[in-house]
Amino acid sequence: MSKSKVGINRILNFGAGPGKIPVAVLAEVRNEFLNFENTGMSITEISHRSSEYSKINNEAQNAVKQLLSVPDNYKILFLPGGGQGMFSAIAMNLMNRTGSADYVVAGIWSGLAAKEAAKYGTVNPVFPKPGKLGDIPDSKSWTLNPNASYLYYCDNETIEGIEFPFIPETRGSVPIVVDMASNIMTRKFDVSKFGLIFAPVQKNLGTAGVVLAIIRDDLLGTPMKICPSVLNFTELANTNSILNTPPIFQVYVTGKILQWINIQGGLKEMEKQCCQKSQLLYNAINQSNNFYECHVPENFRSRINVSFKIGGGNDNLEEKFVQEAEEHRIYQLRGHRLVGGIRVSLYNAVSYEDTETLVQFMKNFQAKYQNSIERHL
Ligand SMILES: *Cc1c(COP(=O)(O)O)cnc(C)c1O
C-alpha cells in the first residue's frame, strides 16, 4: 500500500463526470473510512436502518434544503439509476397525468430524455431540433401544450456546453421538470418555479450511484402501474428514500460535499467562482484569434462546461493539445465522443488557480502551434 498523503501527486482534473471532488472531502472520507464515528465499522458496513445512516440521510437532505431554500411543500429524495434512470422514472411517475409531455430538446442529454419518455407516452418537442449548436428559438415561439403533464428541459447541456440563461415559462399549471446534473449547486435559484429538479450527483455533488431529486408534493401519487418501486417517487417519499438498501456511501459523500460548500461560503461563493473561472477561460478563447473557437452563442455559453475546437476543428492538433496538457499534469480535457473537440469542466471543486494554469497552458500551446496552422491554411 502506498503511504502517499491525500493531496500529493494529484493532477489538475477538468473531467466532465465523474468530476473532481474537493480534496478536503476525500481526506475526511479517508480518515473516517475504517472507523466511522467510533462505531468500529466503516460507513460501507453500517446498516441502512441504523441511527447513523438516518442521521447522514437527514443531514444531507437538510443541507440541500438550506442551501437552495427548498420550500416545505417539496420532498428531497435520493434515487438509484443515475441521470438516465431518471429519464424513465420521470415519465413513469409523471406522464400518467395527461398522457403527454412537452420536451425542450436543446442538446444531447435532453434529446435522450425525450427519446426515453416516448416509450411511455406522447412527447411533444416544443421546437424543431436546432440546426446549429445552441440555436434555441425565442421561448415565445415555442409550441407549448396547455395539457402537458409537464415541461421538461435540461438547464445545462454538459456535452455541448449550453446553459439556459432563463427559466422557461409554461402554460397554465404545467409543472417544469429540470435536469440540473452538471450545474446544481453553482447558483441559487427559485425552487418554487419547478415541479421537479434532479441531478445525478457524480458531476458536481458527489460520487456516481445516487440521484438527488427535489419534487413538489402535489406531483406525488400518480405513477404508472408499471413503475418499479425503487423508481417510484411516491414510495421513496413515503420511506424517506430508504425503501431498500440505499447507496449509503454516495449519500454520505454528497453530505460531506454539501458541508464543504457551506464552509466555502455557500452558493453565493460557488456562483462567484464559477463566473470568474468561466470568464477567464472564455476570454482566453475570444482573444485567441480563432485559434480556439467556441461555437455556442454568447448568451447560452455554459459557466460550467466549456467546449471548444482548436485550429478550425483540427483533430491532430486537438489530440496534441490533450497529450501535451497531460505532460503538464492537466487531465480529462477530451470532448465527449459524440461532439469531439475539447471540453473543460469547471465544477465547484476546480479552483480559479487550476483554471489559470490551464489558460496559461493554452496560451503557450497556441504560441507553439499557431504558425503551423497558418502554413496549412
Ligand atoms: C451525465 C448527465 C446525465 C446522465 O447521467 P448518468 O448518471 O450517467 O445516467 C444526464 N443529464 C445530464 C445533463 C448529464 O450531464
The ligand as an SDF file (V2000), in Angstrom:
LIG
                    3D

 15 15  0  0  0  0  0  0  0  0999 V2000
  -24.2670   12.9870  -17.1300 C   0  0  0  0  0  0  0  0  0  0  0  0
  -25.6050   13.5290  -17.4090 C   0  0  0  0  0  0  0  0  0  0  0  0
  -26.7410   12.7080  -17.4580 C   0  0  0  0  0  0  0  0  0  0  0  0
  -26.6520   11.1970  -17.3320 C   0  0  0  0  0  0  0  0  0  0  0  0
  -26.2650   10.7870  -16.0890 O   0  0  0  0  0  0  0  0  0  0  0  0
  -25.9280    9.2310  -15.8100 P   0  0  0  0  0  0  0  0  0  0  0  0
  -25.9070    9.2080  -14.3140 O   0  0  0  0  0  0  0  0  0  0  0  0
  -24.6370    8.9240  -16.4550 O   0  0  0  0  0  0  0  0  0  0  0  0
  -27.0570    8.4290  -16.3730 O   0  0  0  0  0  0  0  0  0  0  0  0
  -27.9540   13.2990  -17.6810 C   0  0  0  0  0  0  0  0  0  0  0  0
  -28.0660   14.6120  -17.8780 N   0  0  0  0  0  0  0  0  0  0  0  0
  -27.0070   15.4380  -17.8520 C   0  0  0  0  0  0  0  0  0  0  0  0
  -27.1930   16.8880  -18.0700 C   0  0  0  0  0  0  0  0  0  0  0  0
  -25.7470   14.9180  -17.6200 C   0  0  0  0  0  0  0  0  0  0  0  0
  -24.6790   15.7220  -17.6040 O   0  0  0  0  0  0  0  0  0  0  0  0
  1  2  1  0
  2  3  1  0
  2 14  2  0
  3  4  1  0
  3 10  2  0
  4  5  1  0
  5  6  1  0
  6  7  2  0
  6  8  1  0
  6  9  1  0
 10 11  1  0
 11 12  2  0
 12 13  1  0
 12 14  1  0
 14 15  1  0
M  END
$$$$
